[in-house]
């Protein structure tokens, strides 16, 4: 079975980027900076898709950082901004990510990534988290120039593997991503680590877990 994973926030812990932010402000403000940065990063991806004004995700990441720094009245040099942005190329995996991928491979599943990140960002991220040997494919929406949750982004998996949506399982920690993938027709598993309410978009995931480690036992129940 093809098991598609979102990368940022699902396999890779974006909250770890706060440590980089703490180089330029105190821990409390670093947390706020990262939260706004991530919020604007997603907003810009959604808006550019709606407006048909695509730019690669590294540019969106930069633009979102510039806005966030201005919001908090922080002045960083371009080199310092580059250092912060590099954290998205050098992510930290959740502790259960690699063991779960290994377990799925042992069960003859095909784990792949589908992410809004650019091909280079994802390539570097996979290396940094040592996931090269356990992923069958790494797909970037850059090929479609439509960010998730646009259907064209999810359709990449269908065209790449010649599988119907109903034959694919999609895993994400992001409620909006789960809603988009569910609407497209994937079987979805929401990794709800923070025990958040489901998005009110008229559709629900097939299953909800609080960790990646529950996936091998959850897949047969779909």
N, C-alpha and C positions, 0 to 999 in steps of 0.2 A: 504494500500500500504506500502511496505517496503521501508523506506527511510534511506539510509546508509550514515553515516557521517564519514569523516576523523576527527581525534581528534586534533592533534597538528597543530595550525595555522588556523584551521577551527572553532572548538568549543572553543578551548583553545588558549589564546593569548600568543604565545611564546616570543613576544617582552617584556613582563613583566619580563622575566628572566634577562633583562639588569640591573634591580635594584640590583640583587644579584651580578652581575659582577662589579658593581660600588663600592662594598666593597673592591675591590682590585686594582682599577685604576680609572681614572677620567671618567666622563660621555661620552666624545667623544670616548675615547679608549674602554670603556665598550661596546658601540654600535658596534664598529668594531670587538671586540672580539666575541660578540654574533653572529654577522653576519657570521664570518668565522666558528665559532663553528657549527652553523646550516648548513652551506654549506658543511663542511666536514662530518657532521653526515649523510646527505643525500648521499653524494658521496660514503662514505664507505658502506652504505646500498646497493646502486646500484652495486658497484664493487664486494662486497662479494656475491651478488646474481649471477652476471655474472660469477664469478670465482668458484661458488659452494663451498664457504668457509664461511658458515653461522656461525655467533655468535649472541647472543641475543642483543636486541637494547640497553640495559643498558651498555653492553661492547662497542658497537659502540659509544655511547654517551661519554663514558670515553675516548676512543681512540681519538675521534675527539677533545675533550677538551685538551688532552695532546699535540696534534699537534698544536692547536691554541695558547696555552700558550707558546710553544716553538717559534712559529712564532713571537709573540709579546714580546719575551724575558721576560716573567713573570714567577716568581718562586713561586709556591704555595705548601704548604705541602699537604700530602695525605688527611689529615683531611679537609683542606680548599677545595681541589678538590671535596671531598665527599659532602661538603656543597653546592657547586655550582651545582653539578650533581643532588642533591636532588630537585632542582627547577623543574625538569621534572616530579617528583612524586607529586609535589604540585602546579599544574598549576592554573592560573587565567582564568576564563571563559570570553569570550566576553560578553558585557552587554546584547546583544540580544539573547544569546545562550539559556539560560534556558526558557525565555518567548516563544521563537520559538518552543522549544521541547514540552512545555506544550500545545501550540496551535495545534501542529501536533497530539498529543495524543488526544486532544479534538475532532479532526476531524477523529479519528479512524485510523490514520496512525500508523505504527510501526517504531519508530526511533531506530536505532542501531548504534554502532560504529564499524568501521573496521580500525585498526591502526597498524602501524609498531611497536608500543610500546610493551613491554613485558606484559603478563597478570598482573603481580604485579604493574607495572607502571600505567597501565590503571585502575586497581582496586583502587589504591590510588588516581589517578587523578579524577575519578568519585566521590569518597567520598569528595575530597577537593572542588569540584565544585557543590556538592549537586545534582547530576544528577541521583542518584540511582533509584528514583521513576519514572523517565520519559524515561528511556531507556529499551527497550525490551531485548536487548542483547549487550554484549561487546565482540568483536572478535579481537584476536591478530593474526597477521600473523605468530607468533611463532609456531602455529600449523602446518604450511606448510613448515617452514624454507625457505620461499621465500618472500623477501620484495616487497611491491608495488613499481613499477607497473607491476610486474610479474603476468601473468594470474592466476597462482595458488593461489595468495593472494586473488584476487577478487572472485575466485571460492569457497572460504570458505562460502560466503553468499549463493550461489546457493545450496551447499550441506547441509548447516545448515537449510535452510528454504524450501528446495525442490521447488525452484522457478526458472523459466527460467530467464536469464539475462534481457530480455525485460520487465520483470515484476518488475524490481528493479530500484529505483532512487538513484543515487549516488551524494553526495554533498561534494565538497572540495574547499578550497581556493588555492590549489596548481595546477598550470597548468599542470605539468607533471602527477599528479594523475588523473586529469580529462581526459587527453589523454589516459592513461592506462585503466581507467574504461570505457571510450567510445569505445575503441578498443575491450574490452572484450564483449561489448554488452549492458551495462547499459545505461539507460537514465541519462544524467549527467547535473548537475547544478553547474556552476562555480561561487563561491563567490569571485568576483573580486574587493576587497576593494580598491586596489591601482590603479585600472584602467590600468592594464598592457595589452600589446598586447597578443593575444593568441599564444600558442606554435605552431611552424610550423612543425607539425608532420602528416599532411594530414588528420586531423580529428578535428571536432569542437564540443563543448558542445551543448546540446539541448537548454539550456537557460543560461543566464548570469545575475547575480544580483550583487549589491554592498553591500548587507547585508543579514544576516540570516533572518531578520524580513520579508523579501519579499517572503520567501518560501511558506507560506500557500496560497498566491494568485498566485504563479507561478506554483505550482504542477498541477492544473487543466488544464493548457495550454499545457502540454507536449503531 
